[in-house]
């Protein structure tokens, strides 16, 4: 163990002791408030990373966000910052943004609609992987208003020159029939 690891561990131990003491004297709700405050700061860091001009920072932020989702943590408040990166040139960032959008698009329908034109451009990309990914995400977003766009995209992709893209049209990445609430627009 080097000196920085020891210093980090001692700071974390001090923080834990302080937190327990705070809980004893101030109660559970005060401790809960502190956790909310720290988690929102962490999200501020992620938002800054997503707004960066460096793809490496964007990629690191998206990895952290997807890891949060995998652990069952709510990351829906990051939707506006993530959606801005749907047009990123870095394919790794783009894939992670797609994963995020599939998860939260139904909850944030108005903001999800802003990304639809990017997926439509992705369907015309020369790279077959991007065309297939755009189709997969577009067909996975459960927003009623995009169903006609999705159906047209599937129809066009079924005659794509790439067998990989055509195979994507045959794979059910979406569930049919859609749930009745989706058809009613709720």
Backbone as a printed PyTorch tensor [residue, N CA C, xyz], in Angstrom:
tensor([[[  0.8280,  -1.1660,   0.0000],
         [  0.0000,   0.0000,   0.0000],
         [  0.8820,   1.2420,   0.0000]],

        [[  0.5850,   2.1720,  -0.9050],
         [  1.3690,   3.3950,  -0.9030],
         [  0.6980,   4.4450,  -0.0200]],

        [[  1.3520,   5.6050,   0.1060],
         [  0.8810,   6.6530,   0.9980],
         [ -0.4870,   7.2080,   0.6220]],

        [[ -0.7670,   7.3040,  -0.6820],
         [ -2.0550,   7.8770,  -1.0980],
         [ -3.2140,   6.9400,  -0.7480]],

        [[ -2.9870,   5.6150,  -0.8360],
         [ -4.0310,   4.6610,  -0.4380],
         [ -4.3190,   4.7660,   1.0550]],

        [[ -3.2640,   4.9010,   1.8520],
         [ -3.4350,   5.0320,   3.2980],
         [ -4.1850,   6.3160,   3.6370]],

        [[ -3.8340,   7.4020,   2.9430],
         [ -4.4860,   8.6770,   3.1860],
         [ -5.9650,   8.5890,   2.8180]],

        [[ -6.2710,   7.9930,   1.6790],
         [ -7.6600,   7.8440,   1.2390],
         [ -8.4540,   7.0230,   2.2440]],

        [[ -7.8690,   5.9160,   2.7010],
         [ -8.5640,   5.0590,   3.6590],
         [ -8.8160,   5.7740,   4.9850]],

        [[ -7.8440,   6.5540,   5.4370],
         [ -8.0390,   7.2750,   6.6930],
         [ -9.1050,   8.3560,   6.5410]],

        [[ -9.1490,   9.0230,   5.4090],
         [-10.1900,  10.0280,   5.1630],
         [-11.5580,   9.3580,   5.1310]],

        [[-11.6720,   8.2190,   4.4490],
         [-12.9570,   7.5130,   4.3730],
         [-13.3880,   7.0100,   5.7450]],

        [[-12.4500,   6.5220,   6.5420],
         [-12.7820,   6.0560,   7.8810],
         [-13.2680,   7.2310,   8.7320]],

        [[-12.5900,   8.3630,   8.6260],
         [-13.0170,   9.5520,   9.3640],
         [-14.4120,   9.9830,   8.9230]],

        [[-14.6710,   9.9170,   7.6380],
         [-15.9880,  10.2930,   7.1130],
         [-17.0710,   9.3630,   7.6650]],

        [[-16.7810,   8.0690,   7.7020],
         [-17.7580,   7.1080,   8.2240],
         [-18.0430,   7.3600,   9.7040]],

        [[-17.0040,   7.6450,  10.4670],
         [-17.1900,   7.9280,  11.8920],
         [-18.0180,   9.1970,  12.0630]],

        [[-17.7050,  10.2150,  11.2830],
         [-18.4530,  11.4700,  11.3370],
         [-19.9190,  11.2440,  10.9650]],

        [[-20.1610,  10.4320,   9.9580],
         [-21.5210,  10.1420,   9.5130],
         [-22.3200,   9.4180,  10.5970]],

        [[-21.6980,   8.4430,  11.2500],
         [-22.3840,   7.7240,  12.3280],
         [-22.6860,   8.6750,  13.4820]],

        [[-21.7250,   9.5090,  13.8350],
         [-21.9510,  10.4780,  14.9140],
         [-23.0770,  11.4440,  14.5440]],

        [[-23.0820,  11.8870,  13.3060],
         [-24.1390,  12.7940,  12.8350],
         [-25.4960,  12.1120,  12.9260]],

        [[-25.5380,  10.8250,  12.5670],
         [-26.7900,  10.0680,  12.6260],
         [-27.2930,   9.9780,  14.0730]],

        [[-26.3750,   9.6940,  14.9770],
         [-26.7520,   9.5480,  16.3850],
         [-27.3280,  10.8610,  16.9310]],

        [[-26.6740,  11.9820,  16.5990],
         [-27.1040,  13.2580,  17.1720],
         [-28.2200,  13.9470,  16.3930]],

        [[-28.2970,  13.7410,  15.0990],
         [-29.2630,  14.4980,  14.2840],
         [-30.3710,  13.6390,  13.6930]],

        [[-30.2080,  12.3510,  13.6460],
         [-31.2570,  11.4770,  13.1460],
         [-31.0500,  11.0290,  11.7080]],

        [[-31.9030,  10.0920,  11.3250],
         [-31.8150,   9.4470,  10.0110],
         [-32.0360,  10.4310,   8.8720]],

        [[-33.0170,  11.3240,   8.9930],
         [-33.3580,  12.2210,   7.8900],
         [-32.2140,  13.1700,   7.5420]],

        [[-31.4570,  13.5840,   8.5280],
         [-30.3100,  14.4430,   8.2630],
         [-29.2460,  13.6880,   7.4730]],

        [[-29.0110,  12.4360,   7.8360],
         [-28.0410,  11.6180,   7.1160],
         [-28.5130,  11.3770,   5.6850]],

        [[-29.8070,  11.1240,   5.5310],
         [-30.3790,  10.9210,   4.1900],
         [-30.1680,  12.1690,   3.3460]],

        [[-30.3500,  13.3370,   3.9290],
         [-30.1340,  14.5970,   3.2140],
         [-28.6870,  14.7140,   2.7440]],

        [[-27.7410,  14.3220,   3.5920],
         [-26.3240,  14.3840,   3.2190],
         [-26.0490,  13.4690,   2.0290]],

        [[-26.6080,  12.2540,   2.0460],
         [-26.4110,  11.3360,   0.9260],
         [-26.9960,  11.9060,  -0.3540]],

        [[-28.1560,  12.5170,  -0.2750],
         [-28.7710,  13.1260,  -1.4630],
         [-27.8810,  14.2420,  -1.9850]],

        [[-27.3510,  15.0520,  -1.0720],
         [-26.4890,  16.1470,  -1.4580],
         [-25.2310,  15.6230,  -2.1630]],

        [[-24.5890,  14.5840,  -1.5970],
         [-23.3880,  14.0390,  -2.2210],
         [-23.6920,  13.3620,  -3.5460]],

        [[-24.8310,  12.6660,  -3.6550],
         [-25.1430,  11.9920,  -4.9180],
         [-25.4430,  12.9980,  -6.0120]],

        [[-26.0680,  14.1360,  -5.6650],
         [-26.3310,  15.1340,  -6.6980],
         [-25.0250,  15.7840,  -7.1490]],

        [[-24.0550,  15.9290,  -6.2250],
         [-22.7570,  16.4530,  -6.6340],
         [-22.0650,  15.4930,  -7.5840]],

        [[-22.1890,  14.2060,  -7.3010],
         [-21.5760,  13.2220,  -8.1830],
         [-22.2040,  13.3150,  -9.5750]],

        [[-23.4990,  13.5310,  -9.6200],
         [-24.1600,  13.6910, -10.9140],
         [-23.7050,  14.9740, -11.6000]],

        [[-23.4010,  16.0170, -10.8120],
         [-22.8850,  17.2430, -11.4190],
         [-21.5510,  16.9670, -12.1040]],

        [[-20.7160,  16.1430, -11.4740],
         [-19.4430,  15.7720, -12.0950],
         [-19.6840,  15.0220, -13.4040]],

        [[-20.6420,  14.1210, -13.3920],
         [-20.9580,  13.3650, -14.6090],
         [-21.4870,  14.2950, -15.6990]],

        [[-22.3050,  15.2580, -15.3150],
         [-22.8240,  16.2190, -16.2980],
         [-21.6950,  17.0300, -16.9120]],

        [[-20.7400,  17.4420, -16.0860],
         [-19.5840,  18.1820, -16.5970],
         [-18.7750,  17.3230, -17.5620]],

        [[-18.6060,  16.0650, -17.2160],
         [-17.8540,  15.1610, -18.0920],
         [-18.5820,  14.9740, -19.4220]],

        [[-19.9030,  14.8700, -19.3760],
         [-20.6800,  14.6990, -20.6040],
         [-20.6590,  15.9450, -21.4750]],

        [[-20.5000,  17.1210, -20.8510],
         [-20.4430,  18.3710, -21.6120],
         [-19.0460,  18.6780, -22.1320]],

        [[-18.0840,  17.8630, -21.7780],
         [-16.6990,  18.0740, -22.1790],
         [-16.5270,  17.8860, -23.6890]],

        [[-15.4550,  18.4490, -24.2020],
         [-15.1070,  18.2660, -25.6160],
         [-14.2860,  16.9980, -25.8290]],

        [[-13.8580,  16.3760, -24.7440],
         [-13.0040,  15.1900, -24.8360],
         [-13.8620,  13.9280, -24.8170]],

        [[-13.7040,  13.1100, -25.8350],
         [-14.4510,  11.8540, -25.9130],
         [-14.0970,  10.9060, -24.7760]],

        [[-12.8500,  10.9750, -24.2980],
         [-12.4400,  10.0810, -23.2080],
         [-13.2330,  10.3760, -21.9330]],

        [[-13.4990,  11.6510, -21.6550],
         [-14.3020,  12.0150, -20.4870],
         [-15.7630,  11.6030, -20.6660]],

        [[-16.2660,  11.7910, -21.8790],
         [-17.6470,  11.3860, -22.1650],
         [-17.7990,   9.8800, -22.0010]],

        [[-16.8250,   9.1380, -22.5040],
         [-16.8630,   7.6830, -22.4080],
         [-16.8250,   7.2350, -20.9510]],

        [[-15.9530,   7.8440, -20.1600],
         [-15.8630,   7.4960, -18.7420],
         [-17.1730,   7.8040, -18.0200]],

        [[-17.7680,   8.9470, -18.3200],
         [-19.0530,   9.3100, -17.7020],
         [-20.1410,   8.3100, -18.0850]],

        [[-20.2080,   7.9410, -19.3460],
         [-21.2430,   7.0000, -19.7840],
         [-21.0260,   5.6180, -19.1750]],

        [[-19.7780,   5.2000, -19.0150],
         [-19.5040,   3.9170, -18.3530],
         [-20.0140,   3.9410, -16.9210]],

        [[-19.7640,   5.0510, -16.2250],
         [-20.2320,   5.1700, -14.8510],
         [-21.7570,   5.1740, -14.7760]],

        [[-22.3890,   5.8610, -15.7130],
         [-23.8500,   5.9510, -15.7090],
         [-24.4690,   4.5870, -15.9800]],

        [[-23.9630,   3.8760, -16.9640],
         [-24.4900,   2.5430, -17.2720],
         [-24.2360,   1.5900, -16.1020]],

        [[-23.1010,   1.7420, -15.4250],
         [-22.8260,   0.9210, -14.2370],
         [-23.8280,   1.2380, -13.1260]],

        [[-24.1770,   2.5120, -12.9720],
         [-25.1920,   2.8870, -11.9850],
         [-26.5190,   2.2050, -12.2930]],

        [[-26.8900,   2.2340, -13.5590],
         [-28.1540,   1.6170, -13.9820],
         [-28.1110,   0.1120, -13.7150]],

        [[-26.9700,  -0.5100, -14.0130],
         [-26.8280,  -1.9510, -13.7920],
         [-26.9510,  -2.3090, -12.3150]],

        [[-26.5390,  -1.3910, -11.4360],
         [-26.6620,  -1.6280,  -9.9950],
         [-28.0420,  -1.2540,  -9.4660]],

        [[-28.9280,  -0.8180, -10.3560],
         [-30.2930,  -0.4920,  -9.9520],
         [-30.4800,   0.9240,  -9.4490]],

        [[-29.5030,   1.7810,  -9.6480],
         [-29.6160,   3.1710,  -9.2060],
         [-30.3070,   3.9970, -10.2820]],

        [[-31.0280,   5.0040,  -9.8570],
         [-31.7630,   5.8550, -10.7790],
         [-30.8330,   6.9140, -11.3600]],

        [[-30.7560,   6.9820, -12.6770],
         [-29.9260,   7.9720, -13.3480],
         [-30.7690,   8.8110, -14.3100]],

        [[-32.0720,   8.8710, -14.0690],
         [-32.9580,   9.5790, -14.9970],
         [-32.7240,  11.0810, -15.0190]],

        [[-32.1910,  11.6430, -13.9330],
         [-31.9460,  13.0840, -13.9120],
         [-30.7980,  13.4910, -14.8380]],

        [[-30.0600,  12.5310, -15.3580],
         [-28.9730,  12.8080, -16.3010],
         [-29.4390,  12.8010, -17.7540]],

        [[-30.7290,  12.5580, -17.9860],
         [-31.2400,  12.3860, -19.3470],
         [-30.8730,  13.5470, -20.2770]],

        [[-31.1050,  14.8180, -19.9090],
         [-30.7590,  15.9080, -20.8370],
         [-29.2710,  15.9260, -21.2000]],

        [[-28.4110,  15.6650, -20.2320],
         [-26.9650,  15.6720, -20.4980],
         [-26.5570,  14.5040, -21.3820]],

        [[-27.2030,  13.3690, -21.1970],
         [-26.8690,  12.1840, -22.0040],
         [-27.3950,  12.3420, -23.4280]],

        [[-28.6200,  12.8390, -23.5620],
         [-29.2510,  12.9440, -24.8840],
         [-28.4560,  13.8590, -25.8180]],

        [[-27.7560,  14.8450, -25.2520],
         [-26.9360,  15.7330, -26.0820],
         [-25.8170,  14.9700, -26.7810]],

        [[-25.4410,  13.8300, -26.2430],
         [-24.3180,  13.0600, -26.7880],
         [-24.7500,  11.9710, -27.7580]],

        [[-26.0000,  11.9550, -28.1300],
         [-26.4680,  10.9210, -29.0510],
         [-25.8260,  11.0870, -30.4320]],

        [[-25.3930,  12.2870, -30.7550],
         [-24.7620,  12.5320, -32.0510],
         [-23.2390,  12.5020, -31.9740]],

        [[-22.6870,  12.0100, -30.8870],
         [-21.2350,  11.9370, -30.6970],
         [-20.6030,  11.0700, -31.7930]],

        [[-19.4200,  11.4540, -32.2150],
         [-18.7280,  10.6950, -33.2690],
         [-18.1020,   9.3990, -32.7390]],

        [[-17.7760,   9.3610, -31.4670],
         [-17.1490,   8.1870, -30.8690],
         [-18.1890,   7.0630, -30.7650]],

        [[-17.9320,   5.9510, -31.4050],
         [-18.9090,   4.8600, -31.4680],
         [-19.1450,   4.2180, -30.0980]],

        [[-18.1130,   4.1710, -29.2480],
         [-18.2900,   3.5830, -27.9180],
         [-19.2270,   4.4420, -27.0650]],

        [[-19.0440,   5.7520, -27.1340],
         [-19.9350,   6.6690, -26.4110],
         [-21.3530,   6.5240, -26.9480]],

        [[-21.4500,   6.4610, -28.2570],
         [-22.7650,   6.3580, -28.8950],
         [-23.5030,   5.0890, -28.4490]],

        [[-22.7990,   3.9730, -28.3750],
         [-23.4210,   2.7160, -27.9410],
         [-23.9600,   2.8310, -26.5200]],

        [[-23.1780,   3.4390, -25.6340],
         [-23.6120,   3.5860, -24.2450],
         [-24.7760,   4.5650, -24.1160]],

        [[-24.7690,   5.6060, -24.9410],
         [-25.9050,   6.5370, -24.9650],
         [-27.1520,   5.7930, -25.4210]],

        [[-27.0060,   4.9230, -26.4100],
         [-28.1410,   4.1350, -26.8870],
         [-28.7050,   3.2480, -25.7730]],

        [[-27.8100,   2.6100, -25.0170],
         [-28.2500,   1.7650, -23.8960],
         [-29.0560,   2.6030, -22.9020]],

        [[-28.5400,   3.7730, -22.5920],
         [-29.2120,   4.6650, -21.6460],
         [-30.5880,   5.0870, -22.1840]],

        [[-30.6380,   5.4610, -23.4520],
         [-31.8970,   5.9270, -24.0350],
         [-32.9690,   4.8470, -24.0350]],

        [[-32.5840,   3.6320, -24.3460],
         [-33.5590,   2.5400, -24.3300],
         [-34.1440,   2.3960, -22.9300]],

        [[-33.3190,   2.5820, -21.9140],
         [-33.7810,   2.4330, -20.5290],
         [-34.7160,   3.5570, -20.0840]],

        [[-34.4140,   4.8110, -20.4550],
         [-35.1400,   5.9450, -19.8910],
         [-36.0430,   6.7030, -20.8740]],

        [[-36.1030,   6.3220, -22.1270],
         [-36.8820,   7.0770, -23.1090],
         [-38.3730,   7.1010, -22.7790]],

        [[-38.8890,   6.0180, -22.2620],
         [-40.3190,   5.9690, -21.9510],
         [-40.6750,   6.9480, -20.8290]],

        [[-39.7700,   7.1480, -19.8940],
         [-40.0070,   8.0710, -18.7890],
         [-39.8290,   9.5280, -19.1960]],

        [[-38.9840,   9.7850, -20.1750],
         [-38.6590,  11.1500, -20.6040],
         [-39.0030,  11.3070, -22.0820]],

        [[-40.2550,  11.0920, -22.4290],
         [-40.6610,  11.0210, -23.8330],
         [-40.3660,  12.2990, -24.6140]],

        [[-40.6180,  13.4540, -24.0290],
         [-40.3880,  14.7030, -24.7560],
         [-38.9240,  14.8670, -25.1370]],

        [[-38.0450,  14.5780, -24.2060],
         [-36.6150,  14.6840, -24.5040],
         [-36.1490,  13.5770, -25.4390]],

        [[-36.7620,  12.4130, -25.3410],
         [-36.3850,  11.3000, -26.2260],
         [-36.7060,  11.6400, -27.6790]],

        [[-37.7710,  12.3980, -27.8820],
         [-38.1460,  12.7750, -29.2460],
         [-37.0690,  13.6260, -29.9060]],

        [[-36.2880,  14.3380, -29.1120],
         [-35.2090,  15.1570, -29.6670],
         [-34.1270,  14.3040, -30.3210]],

        [[-34.0060,  13.0580, -29.9090],
         [-32.9520,  12.1930, -30.4460],
         [-33.3840,  11.4110, -31.6870]],

        [[-34.6570,  11.4480, -32.0190],
         [-35.1670,  10.6360, -33.1270],
         [-34.5050,  11.0140, -34.4500]],

        [[-34.3110,  12.3010, -34.7110],
         [-33.6850,  12.7010, -35.9810],
         [-32.2580,  12.1630, -36.0840]],

        [[-31.5740,  12.0550, -34.9470],
         [-30.2200,  11.4920, -34.9460],
         [-30.2620,  10.0190, -35.3240]],

        [[-31.2580,   9.2870, -34.8280],
         [-31.3860,   7.8790, -35.1980],
         [-31.7310,   7.7410, -36.6720]],

        [[-32.5540,   8.6460, -37.1720],
         [-32.8900,   8.5960, -38.5950],
         [-31.6470,   8.8360, -39.4450]],

        [[-30.7710,   9.7530, -39.0220],
         [-29.5000,   9.9510, -39.7350],
         [-28.6330,   8.7100, -39.6060]],

        [[-28.6570,   8.0780, -38.4220],
         [-27.8890,   6.8580, -38.2150],
         [-28.3180,   5.7250, -39.1270]],

        [[-29.5970,   5.7190, -39.4930],
         [-30.0990,   4.6920, -40.4090],
         [-29.5330,   4.8470, -41.8170]],

        [[-28.9850,   6.0160, -42.1260],
         [-28.4120,   6.2830, -43.4530],
         [-26.8810,   6.2720, -43.4200]],

        [[-26.2940,   5.9640, -42.2870],
         [-24.8380,   5.9650, -42.1240],
         [-24.2030,   4.8880, -43.0030]],

        [[-23.0020,   5.1400, -43.5470],
         [-22.3320,   4.1100, -44.3600],
         [-21.9280,   2.8690, -43.5560]],

        [[-21.7120,   3.0330, -42.2590],
         [-21.2880,   1.9170, -41.4090],
         [-22.5080,   1.0660, -41.0440]],

        [[-22.4640,  -0.2100, -41.4010],
         [-23.5990,  -1.1120, -41.1450],
         [-23.8800,  -1.2900, -39.6510]],

        [[-22.8300,  -1.2200, -38.8270],
         [-23.0220,  -1.3690, -37.3840],
         [-23.8270,  -0.2060, -36.8070]],

        [[-23.5550,   0.9860, -37.3080],
         [-24.2970,   2.1590, -36.8440],
         [-25.7400,   2.0910, -37.3360]],

        [[-25.9380,   1.6690, -38.5840],
         [-27.3130,   1.5320, -39.1040],
         [-28.0980,   0.5350, -38.2730]],

        [[-27.4800,  -0.6070, -37.9650],
         [-28.1650,  -1.6400, -37.1800],
         [-28.4310,  -1.1630, -35.7500]],

        [[-27.4600,  -0.4870, -35.1460],
         [-27.6510,   0.0170, -33.7820],
         [-28.7610,   1.0580, -33.7330]],

        [[-28.7700,   1.9530, -34.7050],
         [-29.8110,   2.9830, -34.7420],
         [-31.1870,   2.3380, -34.8910]],

        [[-31.2900,   1.3290, -35.7200],
         [-32.5580,   0.6260, -35.8990],
         [-32.9650,  -0.0990, -34.6170]],

        [[-32.0180,  -0.7490, -33.9810],
         [-32.3050,  -1.4810, -32.7410],
         [-32.8110,  -0.5350, -31.6560]],

        [[-32.1670,   0.6050, -31.5140],
         [-32.5830,   1.5600, -30.4850],
         [-33.9160,   2.1890, -30.8440]],

        [[-34.0700,   2.5870, -32.0920],
         [-35.3300,   3.1990, -32.5280],
         [-36.5030,   2.2580, -32.3030]],

        [[-36.2850,   0.9830, -32.5420],
         [-37.3730,   0.0190, -32.3550],
         [-37.5580,  -0.3810, -30.8940]],

        [[-36.6090,  -0.0050, -30.0380],
         [-36.7230,  -0.3330, -28.6180],
         [-37.3290,   0.8000, -27.7960]],

        [[-37.3220,   2.0040, -28.3460],
         [-37.8830,   3.1440, -27.6220],
         [-39.3970,   3.0450, -27.6800]],

        [[-40.0050,   2.9670, -26.5100],
         [-41.4450,   2.7430, -26.4150],
         [-42.1800,   4.0680, -26.2430]],

        [[-42.2270,   4.8170, -27.3430],
         [-42.9360,   6.0900, -27.3740],
         [-43.9110,   6.0230, -28.5490]],

        [[-45.1780,   6.2140, -28.2660],
         [-46.2280,   6.0080, -29.2610],
         [-46.0250,   6.8190, -30.5220]],

        [[-45.6340,   8.0450, -30.3840],
         [-45.5720,   8.9520, -31.5250],
         [-44.5360,   8.5200, -32.5710]],

        [[-43.5650,   7.7120, -32.1940],
         [-42.5380,   7.3160, -33.1600],
         [-42.8420,   5.9890, -33.8480]],

        [[-43.9630,   5.3660, -33.5360],
         [-44.2810,   4.0690, -34.1490],
         [-44.2890,   4.1530, -35.6750]],

        [[-44.9170,   5.1760, -36.3120],
         [-44.8610,   5.2390, -37.7850],
         [-43.4330,   5.3950, -38.3140]],

        [[-42.6230,   6.1840, -37.6190],
         [-41.2200,   6.3560, -38.0230],
         [-40.4860,   5.0340, -37.9070]],

        [[-40.7300,   4.3170, -36.8130],
         [-40.0900,   3.0300, -36.5810],
         [-40.4930,   2.0210, -37.6610]],

        [[-41.7710,   1.9780, -37.9830],
         [-42.2440,   1.0210, -38.9850],
         [-41.6220,   1.3050, -40.3560]],

        [[-41.5240,   2.5820, -40.7220],
         [-40.8910,   2.9510, -41.9850],
         [-39.4130,   2.5650, -41.9720]],

        [[-38.7390,   2.7870, -40.8560],
         [-37.3200,   2.4320, -40.7460],
         [-37.1230,   0.9240, -40.8790]],

        [[-37.9910,   0.1440, -40.2570],
         [-37.8910,  -1.3120, -40.3590],
         [-38.1190,  -1.7630, -41.7970]],

        [[-39.0960,  -1.1550, -42.4510],
         [-39.3940,  -1.5140, -43.8410],
         [-38.1970,  -1.2190, -44.7480]],

        [[-37.5730,  -0.0470, -44.5610],
         [-36.4090,   0.3020, -45.3810],
         [-35.2100,  -0.5790, -45.0570]],

        [[-35.0150,  -0.8740, -43.7790],
         [-33.8670,  -1.6880, -43.3740],
         [-34.0100,  -3.1410, -43.8330]],

        [[-35.2390,  -3.5980, -44.0150],
         [-35.4490,  -4.9740, -44.4770],
         [-34.8770,  -5.1870, -45.8690]],

        [[-34.7110,  -4.1130, -46.6370],
         [-34.1170,  -4.2310, -47.9730],
         [-32.7250,  -3.6080, -48.0340]],

        [[-32.0880,  -3.4490, -46.8940],
         [-30.7360,  -2.8910, -46.8260],
         [-29.7620,  -3.8290, -47.5270]],

        [[-28.6930,  -3.2690, -48.0670],
         [-27.7150,  -4.1130, -48.7760],
         [-26.8880,  -4.9560, -47.8180]],

        [[-26.8580,  -4.5930, -46.5300],
         [-26.0860,  -5.3460, -45.5500],
         [-26.9360,  -6.4440, -44.9150]],

        [[-26.4430,  -7.6750, -44.9320],
         [-27.1930,  -8.7540, -44.2750],
         [-27.3090,  -8.5360, -42.7660]],

        [[-26.3100,  -7.8650, -42.1760],
         [-26.3500,  -7.6050, -40.7380],
         [-27.5270,  -6.6910, -40.3810]],

        [[-27.7450,  -5.6680, -41.1780],
         [-28.8590,  -4.7490, -40.9380],
         [-30.1810,  -5.4650, -41.1790]],

        [[-30.2420,  -6.2690, -42.2360],
         [-31.4810,  -7.0200, -42.5130],
         [-31.7890,  -7.9770, -41.3660]],

        [[-30.7390,  -8.6120, -40.8200],
         [-30.9330,  -9.5220, -39.6890],
         [-31.4850,  -8.7670, -38.4800]],

        [[-31.0570,  -7.5350, -38.3010],
         [-31.5440,  -6.7180, -37.1880],
         [-33.0440,  -6.4830, -37.2970]],

        [[-33.5540,  -6.3790, -38.5060],
         [-35.0000,  -6.1650, -38.6690],
         [-35.7870,  -7.4040, -38.2720]],

        [[-35.1610,  -8.5570, -38.3810],
         [-35.8800,  -9.7880, -38.0540],
         [-35.7960, -10.1500, -36.5800]],

        [[-34.8700,  -9.5140, -35.8660],
         [-34.7270,  -9.7850, -34.4310],
         [-35.6950,  -8.9060, -33.6520]],

        [[-36.4940,  -9.4970, -32.8280],
         [-37.4590,  -8.6830, -32.0760],
         [-36.8160,  -7.9810, -30.8790]],

        [[-36.2470,  -6.7840, -31.1210],
         [-35.6930,  -6.0100, -30.0120],
         [-36.7840,  -5.1740, -29.3580]],

        [[-37.9630,  -5.2450, -29.9270],
         [-39.1090,  -4.5420, -29.3810],
         [-40.1760,  -5.5750, -29.0850]],

        [[-41.1130,  -5.2250, -28.2380],
         [-42.1530,  -6.1910, -27.9030],
         [-43.4530,  -5.8100, -28.6050]],

        [[-44.0120,  -6.7410, -29.2990],
         [-45.2970,  -6.5400, -29.9600],
         [-46.2690,  -7.5530, -29.4320]],

        [[-47.4880,  -7.2630, -29.2590],
         [-48.0140,  -5.9230, -29.4620],
         [-47.5620,  -5.0170, -28.3220]],

        [[-47.5000,  -3.7010, -28.5890],
         [-47.1190,  -2.7740, -27.5310],
         [-48.1430,  -2.8260, -26.4090]],

        [[-47.7320,  -2.4530, -25.1930],
         [-48.6900,  -2.4530, -24.0960],
         [-49.8350,  -1.4890, -24.3800]],

        [[-51.0520,  -1.7970, -23.9220],
         [-52.2090,  -0.9460, -24.1960],
         [-52.0070,   0.4990, -23.7590]],

        [[-51.3010,   0.7310, -22.6640],
         [-51.0700,   2.1020, -22.2050],
         [-50.2560,   2.8780, -23.2410]],

        [[-49.3180,   2.2180, -23.9200],
         [-48.5210,   2.8780, -24.9350],
         [-49.3920,   3.2460, -26.1340]],

        [[-50.2960,   2.3510, -26.5030],
         [-51.1780,   2.6450, -27.6310],
         [-52.1480,   3.7750, -27.3270]],

        [[-52.5520,   3.8880, -26.0470],
         [-53.4630,   4.9640, -25.6540],
         [-52.7280,   6.2690, -25.4610]],

        [[-51.3860,   6.2310, -25.4320],
         [-50.5970,   7.4390, -25.2700],
         [-50.3880,   7.8500, -23.8300]],

        [[-50.4940,   6.9130, -22.8970],
         [-50.2790,   7.2270, -21.4700],
         [-48.8850,   6.8880, -21.0660]]])
